[in-house]
Amino acid sequence: MYQRRVVRWCVRRVHKKKGRAVSLVSVAKEHYLRDDIPCGVPTCRDRVCESAYAQRVLGAGAGTAALPSHYVVFDAVVGTKYLDLVAALNSAGLTADAATLQPHTTTKEPVSKQRKNAGAATQQQALPTSSPHATLILLQTVANEAQRVLTHSSFNRLMEMATTSENVTNRVHYFSNEHFSKTYVEAGAADGGQTGSMAQSIVKACAWYQAHVKKCGLPVFLVAEDQDVLALAKTALAPNSVFTCGEYLHTYHPSSFDLIAMHDSIQLQLEQKEHQLLQQQQQGADAEKGPVFRGHFRVCGKNNSEAEVRIESQEDILIVGKENMGHAIHGDTVLVRLLPKELWTAHSQEIRSADEAENEMRATVKGSQPCGVVVGIEKRNWRPYVCTLPEDESYTAEGSMAALLAVPYDSRIPKIRMRTRHARQLASLRVVVCIDAWPADSRYPEGHFVRSLGEVHTLAAEMASVLVEHGISCPTFTSAALATLPIHVLGVCEWRIPAAEYSRRRDVRSANVMSIDPRGCVDVDDALSVKTLPGNCFEVGVHIADVAYFIREGSLLDREAKQRSTTVYLPHTRFNMLPSVLSEDLCSLHGGRDRLAVSVIWKFSPEFEVLDIWFGRTVVNNKHELCYEFAQSAIDGALSAEEQKRTRNLPALERDLKLMLELSRKLRKERLAKGALELESDEVQFEFQPDSTTVAAVKPHGDLEVNHMVAEFMLLANEAVARQITDVFPTGALLRNHPSPHPMRFQALLQSAAAAGFTMDISSNKSLAESLQRARHPTKPEVNQLLRNLATRAMSEAMYISTGNTPVSEFYHYGLAVDRYTHFTSPIRRYADVVVHRLLLKSVGQYHADTGTPGRCVPA
């Protein structure tokens, strides 16, 4: 873990293990101890803790965070079985009473009274605070035990909380107590063997911490659930410093309803008898009844008593009835066995609620789709689920345990049985619930409460629900990541392009550069330009924001952007992949400002044939920042007198728009002739009342010809960049692959087309496109829209691939009918495009090692 190794002592550890010739053999290993491991307390003035070595261990930003008011050492049981609680304490910042840190004398009863009468203030209590006042100590002993008993992802989640050098918002400090001479305990030295040794290690480390930071005036508490640790700690540690989880929360955090409710839910779940999950049948028994297939379990959205198991390169298997699902949950990886053909059926056409699906029998519908039964669950893909507890007058009094059925936000998930002592407080709230197990003799899975999101039907709660359901985390950017950006204070100083960049980039500021985006767009990451050349040739450029210049590869900001992966857009807000100073200002190609870009520039003949293509870094100046409606009106000659008056050099703008539109029509015609699909989407636009989050109108997304024009040039650029990086890096390029869909996925399309009197040829993307083009009703245009929508639903999901581990035959993009395709045109909102930018710049020798440190501020 540390940068260098300064060995002070070396001890010989001997343990027994089974051998081949004899039952037990002794194995000796060297175990190194040292005396210069820092405690992690910022105010500690110990020689070791103040050393330069300690500063490297703790990280550059560790000392800049708010000072804690106390420290908490926790045992292995807390670190494993109460992992959700540890994560909540870390993210919430352990908001204890920082004034005097005196224990509150209230008991559990006042908590419910405060919650019952708090109203809107209670919702504020449920939210994490932004100023943490305590630090958790993760001991090496606890981490080793967690690595042994936790899954790989859960262990990584625990360890990521202690990465203070990368994320200064974390409040967990990792302490190597087993390599520190003053806290080391010989393995097996205690009477209890390994368990007793673990308890001794934890208690000894806590005792050292209490003595070490006593001079700093900071208390150190031990929070434990292991009875051996508690028994030993009460005799070895300071009075009133040893707590169970519940005692600690009720004593120092009585007003934190979410933390207390989460603890009670986990504790009640742990107290229940553990049931054995569904067991996989023996291979021999399965072989007698037929082969077993592995696939992803996907529950039908309109009827959760039906599901499909998606199997690669094979027809999907239909699962009908809860009794055949075998306790599988949407998203699990399952093993399924086919039923006899006489039991095969088809999807039900009925739309049923969860209660109807559970209580009603399904009529058998003869069909040809293979049906099966789940015989085993290979991998659980459980996640946090947003649920609601309906209001019920029969709920027990506060403080009494109640078993409730939480109704998931996602109708494909079964109801979750949750035990809690806070039923009345949680009723009518959006809450997050985690599933712990699904006992074999239970109708419902069992889980525990994690946190509340707010009252049902409030904007904040519903928005938080959407984010949790889709696994989207949008924390604020850390100060360490923002420190890599140029200082930018509006009105005080303004960042300017360094002079060296002008000399080593192609200058296209004289070109008639224009951006065309939705109305109100603030993150302008693409622009177009056209320039007439001698001989009636012309030059067309696609200019994309040079995000890679501002984000050094491997930097903290690069890691955060990679973790976010994309900008998340909601109707009234968005969560940026990059800080707003980049996405809305320095990278954004706003009008009238010099900006850095990465460009693809084509030279076309008068017949629109490509004569040459250039890739590289440029400096651009956006002459016209347009919206789609304005650009279409300019092409149609329908601008108002006021719009004409305020538009600079309107004749040149109209000429260039019409030229690019003519070229885009040719490009689109060629693309469709190759078999590209034009599919229907259900995208809509929301309009809000002024200065409000109230929706005023919902209307279909506009489909102007200028939209297709911009899209054609973005597709052309993506395809050109894909060919460039694949040619230069044949085994290291990042491409976007869209595999051909399985024919069975077209069943709904084929049946609907036949009912309307049309025949669909699905043998290839070209034949499908031609069939959709012919399927036009003379008086009902919505028929073609419906068929295109069904074709969209039949498509496979596109994915990113590396050319190094994918056959060349799988580079093909089915929907666009191109051999190679990638994402290059949206680096402000999509991290994959940043990677492609770096590959493209390396391929043309313009990727500079000093990017990511973009100059300085100069007076405006």
Helices and strands as residue ranges (DSSP letters): E 9-17, E 25-33, H 52-58, G 62-64, E 70-74, H 76-81, H 83-92, H 108-118, H 120-126, E 134-139, H 140-149, H 152-160, E 172-175, G 177-179, H 193-212, G 214-216, E 220-223, H 227-236, E 242-243, H 245-252, H 257-271, H 283-289, E 292-299, E 306-310, E 317-320, G 322-324, E 333-338, G 341-343, H 354-359, E 372-379, E 385-388, E 402-408, E 416-420, H 423-426, E 429-437, E 446-455, H 459-469, H 479-482, E 493-495, H 499-503, E 506-507, E 514-517, E 526-532, G 534-536, E 538-545, H 547-550, H 556-564, E 568-570, E 573-575, H 580-581, I 582-586, E 594-604, E 610-621, E 624-627, H 628-636, H 641-646, H 650-673, E 684-688, E 695-700, H 705-728, E 734-737, G 743-746, H 747-755, H 765-774, H 782-794, E 799-802, G 808-810, H 831-843, E 857-859
